[in-house]
Amino acid sequence: MNSEARPANASPTLQELLDMEKMTLSSKVREAQSPTEQWMRYLGFPGGILLFLLIYYLPAGAGLSASAQSGAACFMLALVWWVTEPFPTYVTSLVLMFLLLVTRTSNAKAIMDVLGMEVIWLNLLAFILSSMLVKTRLAKRMALWLVLRFGHKASWALLAFVVLQLALAPLIPATAARCVMTLPLMIVVATIYGSTEATPNAFGKNIMLLNLACISVLSSITMTGSSANLIAVGLIQNMGGHRVYYMDWMRLGAPVAIVTMLLMWILGQKLLFRIRPEDQVPQVEGGLDLVREQYRAMGPLSFQEKKAIAIFSMVLFLWMTDIFHMRWFGVEISAPFAALLGAVIVLFPRWGILSWAEADIPWHLLIFSAGAYAGGLALDDTGAAEWGVRMLFGGMNLQGVPFGITYTVVISVMMYSHLLTTSKTVRTLIMIPIIITLAKALGWNPLSLALPAALCIDWVVGLPISGKPNVILFSTNQFTVSDNFKYGMLTCTLGVLILVISGATWFHWLGITPAFWAVAP
């Protein structure tokens, strides 16, 4: 993220930090934050090439076909480069797409077609809608109101961000957009409570890491919360034979995500990073007054803001009522097409809100996603993904064990597997088909394992490299890699426990899972 031109060493004022319209997603490579990261970049480049050569020339007999072997080699090279970042992630994606062609893993059409996938379109359209929120200042108004309403005490200020992220999650599928939109408010409130880049304190760690977790975890509330969720829904329908509707997903995912984040709101400030009594109240004189002044200066809702509310309400209505579309319209308006209709209105000449030039579309993120899709699909099409997960589950004999044990193993592997890959899409494309196959082989309904596992897709909270919002928030220097790991692992462990309890009770009562002690015939 960057802002408009300003002296490199100047500290931003509170008023400048509130100027959200100047914030844009930048393709600039993040600077290495420590000597360890610098060394990772040095070693990542040759390390990726060595791993590629090792897998590509692996002796026959390892159980991989030639195309699966070359696909795995290409993907592992990209994975090492995505994690260590010797190059920008979008450059690595472009390299991966070229390697898939020259190693004859995928043909040109299969590689190029990824840019036409529904999920790419949904991402692009979501950025147009989020640009509308920023331009009309509706996002700023909503955020300021929440801070003024809850921001008089540290714990309530933190809760305000849980509420804010909960409100934004169903509206804006792009997690990076949500992060960029709310980051200025996080920095302002952290400053008000005495935590700056130069002198971070426990409040700063809590506010950044709580938002990091909320942005990711609360995306699992709805199936449109991320493009990876939609991929999982498609896989469950095509491979598992079960249609998952918007409300089906929401009544499972929402309670788990909201309860987890409320627990982390408490545990973060009471257990992991205790906030001192003197830091429980605003530290900067006039801080909240300035926020209040900004809010008052915005005046009543403008006509453009009211139009933005109407457009978002229409899109959200279409997302939430998809199971009725055939009955109402004779055709189903899928999530991308609902967003497309909103974008048409937003961009319509004279009557719309944005011009095309005003839409902040980060093409580098879309290219990064396209490369991840191309790699993930190559792993799937060549059988490399199935081989990898077979090796992962191969050491576990789950035949004949009670459903609850299989369920717990699947949820745990899915939850913590985000530490191995930076792409939710790739993880979804690898794990969900294998879980569906595993469920069928063990005699369980694929939905009983695949849908709860899909709820873990968005929980990418363990490391700064685990997701785009993580990278953006890590750049504030308010927390370390170790802080991120501790907070993320506690979040994931709580999530596994709540998902297991839900699987034995709530999901079972809804008819999704069988009894935990049941054994497949």
Secondary structure, 3 states (H helix, E strand, C coil): CECCCCCCCCCCCHHHHCCHHHCECCCCCCCCCCHHHHHHHHHHHHHHHHHHHHHHCCCCCCCCCHHHHHHHHHHHHHHHHHHHCCCCHHHHHHHHHHHHHHCCCCCHHHHHHHHHCHHHHHHHHHHHHHHHHHHHCHHHHHHHHHHHHHCCCHHHHHHHHHHHHHHHCCCCCCHHHHHHHHHHHHHHHHHHCCCCCCCCCHHHHHHHHHHHHHHHHHHHHCCCCCHHHHHHHHHHHHHHCCCCCHHHHHHHHHHHHHHHHHHHHHHHHHHHCCCCHHHCCCCCCCHHHHHHHHHHHCCCCCHHHHHHHHHHHHHHHHHHCHHHHHHHHCCCCCHHHHHHHHHHHHHCCCCCCCCHHHCCCCHHHHHHHHHHHHHHHHHHHHCHHHHHHHHHHHCCCCCCCCHHHHHHHHHHHHHHHHHCCCCHHHHHHHHHHHHHHHHHHHCCCHHHHHHHHHCCCCCCCCCCCCCHHHHHHHCCCCCCHHHHHHHHHHHHHHHHHHHHHHHHCHHHHCCCCCCCCCCCC
